[in-house]
Each structure stands twice: as structure tokens, then as C-alpha cells.
Amino acid sequence: MFQKITSRDNQKLKNARKVRDGKNTDLIYIEGVRHCEEALRSPLSIKDCFFSEELTGNERGRELIELISNKTRNISELEAALFQTIAETKTSQGIILLIEKPLTTEEAFNLKPESVSVKNQIFIYLSEINNPSNLGAILRTAEAVGVKGVIISENSADVFSPKSSRAALGANLRARVWENAKMERVLHWANERKLVTTAADINSEKTYTEIDWTVPRLLIFGSEAHGLSAEILNKIEEPIYIPMENDVESLNLAVSCGIILFEAKRQIDRHFNRRM
């Protein structure tokens, strides 16, 4: 039923390693049972599936292969030792998918001004986020909160890298994403759509709970190491801060993002009488 690959030099395996190592950026590398299950929730096409013969030793593994076989015929079975040559993790769960990469340009983001300038719409702009795990975690939180789109600047981590994908748990495959965006262009884009630019700034006079999150906003976060420059902060319409105790100066970027976004969700749900 499935193709059996026995040689390390098989062309499909060579390509899988290139995708894993970022040498082929046309496809997305997904590894792990739960990650692959989440990937099946996306509309993206599966180009190749590789599984270890040990995967089908349990019911969950067999069910996963059955679901994948409904989407592609390009399924290959490998012995455990050979499978490990294409795995990214040391203790692989025995399943890898290569998935088509979605368009992540401004045009693909495809949101006209009139479709955005209504209440209950939040977008995120991530400026030079270098940690792929933080990037993936933010995407997962954004999906949970209902963020309408995530914009990622130049010089940021790859939103589809294996580390980002593990942290995102499929959210990066389902989210509306615009990559390699320039700050000036993003601010112009936000202005056209009447989004209030908002960012965390320790010198702000308002906390993140004191502003109205039911108005359309572009929430901006800077890099883990340097935050946002003074030049960018000067362009922010409504800066906010997260109150902290015990002389703690800052929080992990993904944690800060989660705190702020769930306050936004709380206000929006209350305003529209929705349950958290």
C-alpha cells in the first residue's frame, strides 16, 4: 500500500533533509504526531509523508496514517534507523510531513480597508523577532484569541522553521501571515484601515487594562533583546505597559503578548456578550 524506502540516498529523503535544514524553502517541515494532526486542520496540501514502521504499532498512529492517506498518496514507510536520518528531533515520534508553503506577501494578506475598519479586530506586528520558539508561541496565542492577522518584519525568524512549527502547533499553517514586512509600509497599511497602533512601553502612562480593546488595533512587539526603537515608539498612538512587582523589568516576549491579548479578548467578549 505504501512505498518502502530502504536507501539513505533516496531522492525523497534528500529533499526532506533540505526542507528540514532550510535549504528548500518551498515546503514546510512538520514532525511529530500531534503536530501532524494539527497540520491536517489546515487547508494546505501535503506533498510527502514519511513514517517509521513503529508508528503503526499503536492505534493513534494507524488512525493518523489513514487520515493522511485521504489527502495524499505520497506516503513512504521507513525503518526506524533510516527514519532518524530525516528527523529533526532526537526522539522522533516517527511521522514527518512536507507541506506546501502558503503565500505570505502583502497581497496574499488581502484585507481591504473597508473590511477592517470595524470593531473587534486586532492585528499583530512583530518587529525583528529572532527566537523561533517565541514566534511560534505568539502565533498559537494569536489563534486562540482570534487575532485577524500576524505581520512579521524583515530580519525575523522563519515562521515555518521546524522550531517555530513545534511551538505554533499548526497555528502558523492556519493563520493569515504577512512576512518580511517593512515598518513604514505596515504603519501606512494600518493607517489606511484606521487601526490604532499600540505597543508596550515602560514609560507609558496607561496599563494594558486601561485602554479600549474593542476598537481596531495593530499591536506591535519588538525583538526579545532590544524591544522597539525610540523612533518607532514615537509613532505609536497609544502606548501601554504591564505593571510588575519585585523590581522585575521585563517578561518573556510570548508571555507579554499572551497577557495583553487575553485582556483584549476579555474586553471584546464582555462587550459583545460572549463567554470566555
N, C-alpha and C positions, 0 to 999 in steps of 0.2 A: 504493500500500500504506500509506504514512504520510501524515498530514496535513501539508501545507506551509503554513507561516505566513510571511506577507510583510510584515505591518504591525507596527511597534513598539507600537502601541496595542491589539494583540490582548489580550483579557481574560486568556488563559492566561499571556501574558508579563508582564502587570501583576501577576498573582498570584505568579509566580515571583520577581519583584523584591521583593515584600512578604515572601515567605518568606526570601529571601536577606538582607534588611535587618532581619529580626527583627520585622517589623510584622504578620506572620501566624505565630503560634507553634503552629498546629495541625499543621504539616508540618515535615519536616526537609529541608534543602537539602544535596545531595551533588553534588560536582563532581569530574571527573577520571576517567580510565579505570580506574586501579587502585582508587580509592575506590568507584566504582560496581560494580566486580567484587566487592569485599569486601561491599558492601551487599547484593548478591544472596545472600550466605550467611546473611543474617538472615531471620527469618520475617515481617518487616514488609511490608505491601502497598505497591506502587509506585502512586502516584496520577497522576504525569505523568512523561514522559521527553522531553527536548529534546536534539537532537543537530545538530551542524553538518554540512553536506553533505560537508565534508572528512574527517569521521570514517570514512566508509565507503570511503575511499581505501586503507585497509590491512586486512589480514586480521583483526587483533585487534579493530579497530573493528567490522567486519562481524559477527564472532562475538559481540561484546558486545550489539549491537543484536538479534541473533537470540535470545540468552538473555533479554533484557528483554522481547521480544515474546511470550515464553512466559508472562510474568507480567502483562502489561498491554497493552491496545490503545490506550492514550492516549499515543501516540508521535508527536512532531512534529519535522519537519525544517526547519531554518532556514539561510539563507545565513550565511556566516561573520560578516559585519559585524553582522547582526541578532542573531546568537547572542551576540556580545560584549556586547550591551546587558543581558543577564541573567546574564552570567558574573561571578563574584566575583574571579577571578584575572585578571591582565593577559595572561598567555599561556595561555589555556584550551586544554584538550585536546579540547574540542568535545563534551562529554557532561555532562548535568545530570539528576539525578533528584530528584523531590519525593516523599518517603516519609512514610507515616503515622507519627505520633509515638506511642510506647508509653506506657502508664501508668507513672508513676514515683512513686506515692504509697506510703505505708507499707503500705496494704492490698495494693497490687499486688506489693510486695516479698514478701509472702505466705510467710513462713517461721515455722512453729510452733516453740515452744521445744523440743519433743521431737525435731524434725528437725535441730536444730543442735547439741545438746549431745553431740556425738561427736568423736572425734579427727579431725585433718586437715581443719579448717575455719577459714578465715581470711576476715574481712571488713575492709573499709577504711572509715574515716570521714574525709572531707576537710572541714576547717573553714575557711570563707571563702577558698577558693582562687580568686584573681582572674584568673589567667593561663589563658586557654582552651587554649593550646598545652600547658602543663604538665598541665592537666586531661585532655586527650585522650591525652597520652603515658602518664599514670598508668593510664588505663583500658586502654590497649593492653598495658602491662606486666602489669596485673592479670589480663587474659585469658590471657596467655602462661603465667602462673604457676598459674592455676587458682583465683584468688580467687572466693569464693562469692557476693559481692555488694559493691557500692560505694554508700556513703551519702554524700550531698553536702549540706552545710549551707545555710542561708539566706545571702544575700549572697555567693554564689559565682558563678563564670562559668557560662554556659549550656552544659550538657553536649552540646547538639545544635547549637550555633552552627557556621557554616562552619569557623572556625579550630579548634574542638575536634574537629570531624569529621575534618578533614585529619590532625590529629595522632593521633587514635584509629584511623584507618584501618579503620573498621567496627566496632571493639570497642564503641563506645558504642551501637550498634544491637543488639548481641547480649548485652550484659551485663545482669545484674539490678541496676537502679539505683533508689535512693530519693532524690528531690530535696527541697530546701527543708526539711530535717530540723532540728529544734531539738536542741541539745546534751543538755538534760536528758532529753528523750524518748529519744534514742539511747542514752544511758547506762542508762536504765531497760530499754530493749529488750535491750541487751547483757547486763545482769544477769539478766533472765528466762531467757536462753539460755545462761547460765554461760560467757560469753565473757570472757576475761581482757583487760582494757583495757591497751593497750600504746602507748607513744609515745616519740619521740625527745626526750631532754632532756640537755643538755650537762652537767648536774650529776648524772646517773645514775652509779651505781657498776658497772653491768653493760654490756658491749658487746652489740651486736645478735647476736653469735655465741654468747653465753653463756646464752641462755635457751632453753627448750624450745618449739619451734615446732610440735610435733605436738599440742599442746593447742589447743582452740578459742580464737581471739583476735579482738579488734577492734583493728586497728592504726589509730591516729589521727595525722593530719598537720594542722598549722596552715598559715596563709597564708604566702606567699613573703616578705612584708615583715615580719610581726610574729610568726610562729610561733604557739604556743599560749600562752594567758594563764596566769598563776600559779594562778588559780582552777581552770582545767581540769587543769593538771599535778598539782595536789594531789589530784585524783580518780583519777589513773592508778594502776592496781595494780602495773604492772611497767614502769617507765621504762627506756629503753636509750639508748646513744649509739654513734655511728660514730667510731672512732678516726681521727684525721687528723694529718698531719705538716706541717712547714714553716709553722706558725702559721696554717694555713687554718682559718677559724672555721666555715664552713658550706658546704654543697653545694647545687646546684640541686635544687629540690623533687622533680622527677621522677627525678633521678639517685639521691637518697637513698632514695626509695621503691623503685626498682629494686634497689639494693644489698640492702636489708633483705628484700624479697620473695623474691629468689633465694636468699638464705641460708635463708629459711623453706622454700622448695622443696627445697633440698639436704637439709635435715634430714628433711623429710617423705618424700622419695624414698628416702633411706637407711633410714629407719625401716620403710618398707613395701616395701623391696627393689625399688624402681622405678628405672629408668635415667633420668638427667638428660636 
